[in-house]
Structure formats: C-alpha cells, structure tokens
Amino acid sequence: MNLGKIEACGAKVRLMDLGGTVKMRPLWERYYKDVHAITFVFDVSPSCEVSKLMEARAYYRCMCDDESLRGVPILIFANKTDTRRLKMVDDDNDENTSLLIGDTSLLDIAELFLSPPRGLKTATEFLGESDTHSSDCCGENGNISMFAGSAKTGEGVAPAFDWLIRKGADRVRQLRKSDDI
Amino acid sequence: MFGLASGFYDNYFVPPEVSCLIVGLNDAGKTALLERVKVTDFTVPGPSTGKRIAIQKDRNISIVNKTMVEKINENPVQLQKVQTKSPSRRRRFACPSPGSYNQLNFDSDEETDLVDSGGESKVHHRELSKEIIIELPSVNVTVSPPGSPNKRTSNGIEISVMGDNHVFNGNDNGSKDNNTRREIGSDEKEYDVKAGKKMLPLRLIRPTRESHSPLNNFHGTKFLLTQYLNACMLNAYFSNKKSE
C-alpha cells in the first residue's frame, strides 16, 4: 500500500493506494469503514481489453453495493486518456483475438460502466451532453461522479480530485455533526 | 478562559481530515495517479475549465522554453550531459521497486542508470544525496578514455552513461535552475503541476504487491525468482518437445 498526504481545497487529505492484483482485491472492503472518499480507477486506453473493463465494472458494482459505503462520495476515474489521441496500429490482428476498447468513445464507455442494475441514472444524465475530459457530477446530491483524465500528463486530475476532496470534506463535516448530536 | 475560547476556535476551524481510498484493477494506473495528485496544483481557479488551464500552462512552457533555448546556445555540451542524467532521483522510490524496473526506460527523459556494485551501493546513495545536485555553470565533465581504470575522486562519482564513463564533479551551490532543467527533458505537456515539482518518473512506479512476506515486498525477489524458474522450466519443456 502506498500512502500520500496532501493539503488541498482547505482539507488535509490522506490518500491510500491499494494493490489491484486478484489477491489484493478482497482486502479493499476492509478499508471501506474508515474512509471518507473513494476513487475507483480504470483503464480506458485503446489497447485495454474489453473483458478487463467488464471486470472493473463488476468490482465497481460490488463496491457500490457495500453497505458501509452509503453516503461516501465515489469518484470513478477513467485513466490513460492521453493514449487515446494516438491511433492504434493494426498489426498481427490474426493472432490477437481479444476484443480491445479501441476508439470507443468515452461516453459509450461511461454508458457501459454506469449502466446500473440499481436505481442510478444513466450515463448520459450523469455526464450531460459533453464528451469532454471533465464532466460534471450527477445531480445535486450526487455522490458518484465520473471523470476522465490521465495520470501521466495530469490532464483532468485536478478537477476530479477537487470534486472528490470537497465532497469528502462535506462527508467529514456530516459525520462530525452526527457525532455531536 | 482564553484557552477555552481559542480551543473552540481551533476546533471550529480545523481543516477536515479526509481519508481517501484509491482502488482499481491492476495496471489501471492507481499509483501513478497517486503520484500525480501529490504534485497537482489545486489552486488554479475554475475546475472543469480545462481549456483555460491549458492556455495558461502553454504560456508558462513557452517562457521556460525561451530560457532553455538561450542556455543551450551558451554551452551546448554541458546541457546535453545534464539532459541525460538525474542521479539524485535514484532515491525517490514510491516503494522499493525490483531491479528489473530500472532497466526499462519508460521515460525518455531519464536514460541514466547508475551501475552500483553490491556492497558499495549504500555509500553511493549517500554521496548522491549530498553532492550530486549540480549547478549548470560549475559542471566539469571529464570523459575518461575507454579502458582506463575508473577512479573516484573525493567529491566525484563515477557514472556510466550508455557505456561511456563520465566523471561528474559536482559542487552544490544551490539549485536555482532546477525547474528549467527539469522542463528540458519533458517532451509531453503536463497539466496543473505545482511550481517546482515534478512527478515521480513512471519507470520507478511499480505494481503494488501484497506484503505478507518480506521477500515479496523487497525488490520483488521472490517474484523474480519464481518467474525465472518458470521460464527455465518452460524452456526445457519446449526444447524437449522439439527434439522429440
């Protein structure tokens, strides 16, 4: 686990980065009780397989269903958008039978990812009309938001975490108030 | 009474401590994102206005470029050397990475790999942290002729860059040009970076492994060993098959 501490948006933020290998995934839920905000990162680079996206979606749904995460803001971050500008080079297509994301638009991916079994809105409502890198959060009380960006170039990271930290700070204040009462 | 009042005041205005979890599948870029957030500037006004931010950043970069160009014209040789080396970054691991990761050049701006020999490596690192912050004008680059035995001076450290042996004698007179020097190597445009900070190079970011066994976490020894054994066994298996 990697730790990071920053101060931003009038709050002290402690970031915990957990491992994502198959062995580590069951350990995520042990941390849910103690956190005020969650970031779910997934890969949208053209060379990523669709099966991986589906896997990520399955884990994301599991996470959403968790009871201890009620009221916790969740940031869904579509990473590696910088690779989407480059065009895919099609070589050895015969050997590679796996289905890749390719140049599927971010909106389609979001639709796929957020199409919910539960009573959430559809992705188009989530993201509005724009297919830009920084889409706005859903609704007024929306605790789930999807942003796209790239950790490599830093594109879209600031608005995403700005949103998350503000929501997380709100969450902390809420908890404090409920403790006081 | 004052203590009570100030206590209430502090309690009321204390910044909330948010603990945030980053999860995702493997290779999604979680650690890279963490490192990115560490160097991200959140004070830029107007979130979700990517265009405006980009324009501001463009201006910055162009200004930096101007100074860079001038400096390159002054003494091109030294700058070329500086481009290919950044030894002090060797110590900045997010967490210990296996040795194999250092060989992979994910970042084009950092080709330098220090060649340490076993037991001396710790000494090397200490020296690096103290002395290798090099001011541009005072760098003396001496290229030792090939085949000559390597010598280490009192404040110089041997560094092999792509097979050549250069001895850098560095005097740390402060690091005024750090920012401009860091900008030189980076080809890609970066967004919302704090002034004077740079993200950890991607080649030092390695998969976060489980930490049950100390072996697993330390330089990935166990992992590498098992991989190597697997590869050997596969090799033997296939060679047997071919011979049959």
Boltz contact constraints between the chains, C-beta under 6 A:
constraints:
  - contact:
      token1: [A, 2]
      token2: [B, 31]
      max_distance: 6.0
  - contact:
      token1: [A, 2]
      token2: [B, 34]
      max_distance: 6.0
  - contact:
      token1: [A, 2]
      token2: [B, 94]
      max_distance: 6.0
  - contact:
      token1: [A, 2]
      token2: [B, 95]
      max_distance: 6.0
  - contact:
      token1: [A, 4]
      token2: [B, 34]
      max_distance: 6.0
  - contact:
      token1: [A, 4]
      token2: [B, 38]
      max_distance: 6.0
  - contact:
      token1: [A, 8]
      token2: [B, 42]
      max_distance: 6.0
  - contact:
      token1: [A, 9]
      token2: [B, 42]
      max_distance: 6.0
  - contact:
      token1: [A, 10]
      token2: [B, 15]
      max_distance: 6.0
  - contact:
      token1: [A, 11]
      token2: [B, 15]
      max_distance: 6.0
  - contact:
      token1: [A, 11]
      token2: [B, 16]
      max_distance: 6.0
  - contact:
      token1: [A, 11]
      token2: [B, 18]
      max_distance: 6.0
  - contact:
      token1: [A, 12]
      token2: [B, 15]
      max_distance: 6.0
  - contact:
      token1: [A, 12]
      token2: [B, 17]
      max_distance: 6.0
  - contact:
      token1: [A, 13]
      token2: [B, 18]
      max_distance: 6.0
  - contact:
      token1: [A, 13]
      token2: [B, 20]
      max_distance: 6.0
  - contact:
      token1: [A, 14]
      token2: [B, 19]
      max_distance: 6.0
  - contact:
      token1: [A, 15]
      token2: [B, 20]
      max_distance: 6.0
  - contact:
      token1: [A, 15]
      token2: [B, 34]
      max_distance: 6.0
  - contact:
      token1: [A, 16]
      token2: [B, 21]
      max_distance: 6.0
  - contact:
      token1: [A, 17]
      token2: [B, 22]
      max_distance: 6.0
  - contact:
      token1: [A, 17]
      token2: [B, 30]
      max_distance: 6.0
  - contact:
      token1: [A, 17]
      token2: [B, 31]
      max_distance: 6.0
  - contact:
      token1: [A, 17]
      token2: [B, 34]
      max_distance: 6.0
  - contact:
      token1: [A, 18]
      token2: [B, 23]
      max_distance: 6.0
  - contact:
      token1: [A, 19]
      token2: [B, 208]
      max_distance: 6.0
  - contact:
      token1: [A, 20]
      token2: [B, 24]
      max_distance: 6.0
  - contact:
      token1: [A, 20]
      token2: [B, 25]
      max_distance: 6.0
  - contact:
      token1: [A, 20]
      token2: [B, 26]
      max_distance: 6.0
  - contact:
      token1: [A, 21]
      token2: [B, 26]
      max_distance: 6.0
  - contact:
      token1: [A, 23]
      token2: [B, 210]
      max_distance: 6.0
  - contact:
      token1: [A, 24]
      token2: [B, 210]
      max_distance: 6.0
  - contact:
      token1: [A, 28]
      token2: [B, 23]
      max_distance: 6.0
  - contact:
      token1: [A, 31]
      token2: [B, 21]
      max_distance: 6.0
  - contact:
      token1: [A, 35]
      token2: [B, 19]
      max_distance: 6.0
  - contact:
      token1: [A, 35]
      token2: [B, 21]
      max_distance: 6.0
  - contact:
      token1: [A, 36]
      token2: [B, 18]
      max_distance: 6.0
  - contact:
      token1: [A, 36]
      token2: [B, 19]
      max_distance: 6.0
  - contact:
      token1: [A, 37]
      token2: [B, 18]
      max_distance: 6.0
  - contact:
      token1: [A, 37]
      token2: [B, 20]
      max_distance: 6.0
  - contact:
      token1: [A, 38]
      token2: [B, 21]
      max_distance: 6.0
  - contact:
      token1: [A, 39]
      token2: [B, 22]
      max_distance: 6.0
  - contact:
      token1: [A, 40]
      token2: [B, 23]
      max_distance: 6.0
  - contact:
      token1: [A, 40]
      token2: [B, 24]
      max_distance: 6.0
  - contact:
      token1: [A, 41]
      token2: [B, 24]
      max_distance: 6.0
  - contact:
      token1: [A, 41]
      token2: [B, 28]
      max_distance: 6.0
  - contact:
      token1: [A, 41]
      token2: [B, 29]
      max_distance: 6.0
  - contact:
      token1: [A, 41]
      token2: [B, 30]
      max_distance: 6.0
  - contact:
      token1: [A, 41]
      token2: [B, 33]
      max_distance: 6.0
  - contact:
      token1: [A, 42]
      token2: [B, 24]
      max_distance: 6.0
  - contact:
      token1: [A, 42]
      token2: [B, 28]
      max_distance: 6.0
  - contact:
      token1: [A, 43]
      token2: [B, 28]
      max_distance: 6.0
  - contact:
      token1: [A, 56]
      token2: [B, 25]
      max_distance: 6.0
  - contact:
      token1: [A, 79]
      token2: [B, 28]
      max_distance: 6.0
  - contact:
      token1: [A, 79]
      token2: [B, 29]
      max_distance: 6.0
  - contact:
      token1: [A, 80]
      token2: [B, 29]
      max_distance: 6.0
  - contact:
      token1: [A, 133]
      token2: [B, 50]
      max_distance: 6.0
  - contact:
      token1: [A, 134]
      token2: [B, 48]
      max_distance: 6.0
  - contact:
      token1: [A, 134]
      token2: [B, 50]
      max_distance: 6.0
  - contact:
      token1: [A, 151]
      token2: [B, 29]
      max_distance: 6.0
  - contact:
      token1: [A, 151]
      token2: [B, 32]
      max_distance: 6.0
  - contact:
      token1: [A, 151]
      token2: [B, 33]
      max_distance: 6.0
  - contact:
      token1: [A, 151]
      token2: [B, 36]
      max_distance: 6.0
  - contact:
      token1: [A, 153]
      token2: [B, 188]
      max_distance: 6.0
  - contact:
      token1: [A, 153]
      token2: [B, 190]
      max_distance: 6.0
  - contact:
      token1: [A, 154]
      token2: [B, 36]
      max_distance: 6.0
  - contact:
      token1: [A, 154]
      token2: [B, 190]
      max_distance: 6.0
  - contact:
      token1: [A, 154]
      token2: [B, 191]
      max_distance: 6.0
  - contact:
      token1: [A, 154]
      token2: [B, 192]
      max_distance: 6.0
  - contact:
      token1: [A, 155]
      token2: [B, 191]
      max_distance: 6.0
  - contact:
      token1: [A, 157]
      token2: [B, 36]
      max_distance: 6.0
  - contact:
      token1: [A, 157]
      token2: [B, 40]
      max_distance: 6.0
  - contact:
      token1: [A, 158]
      token2: [B, 40]
      max_distance: 6.0
  - contact:
      token1: [A, 158]
      token2: [B, 42]
      max_distance: 6.0
  - contact:
      token1: [A, 158]
      token2: [B, 192]
      max_distance: 6.0
  - contact:
      token1: [A, 159]
      token2: [B, 47]
      max_distance: 6.0
  - contact:
      token1: [A, 159]
      token2: [B, 48]
      max_distance: 6.0
  - contact:
      token1: [A, 161]
      token2: [B, 37]
      max_distance: 6.0
  - contact:
      token1: [A, 162]
      token2: [B, 42]
      max_distance: 6.0
  - contact:
      token1: [A, 162]
      token2: [B, 47]
      max_distance: 6.0
  - contact:
      token1: [A, 168]
      token2: [B, 18]
      max_distance: 6.0
  - contact:
      token1: [A, 168]
      token2: [B, 20]
      max_distance: 6.0
  - contact:
      token1: [A, 169]
      token2: [B, 16]
      max_distance: 6.0
  - contact:
      token1: [A, 169]
      token2: [B, 18]
      max_distance: 6.0
  - contact:
      token1: [A, 172]
      token2: [B, 16]
      max_distance: 6.0
  - contact:
      token1: [A, 172]
      token2: [B, 18]
      max_distance: 6.0
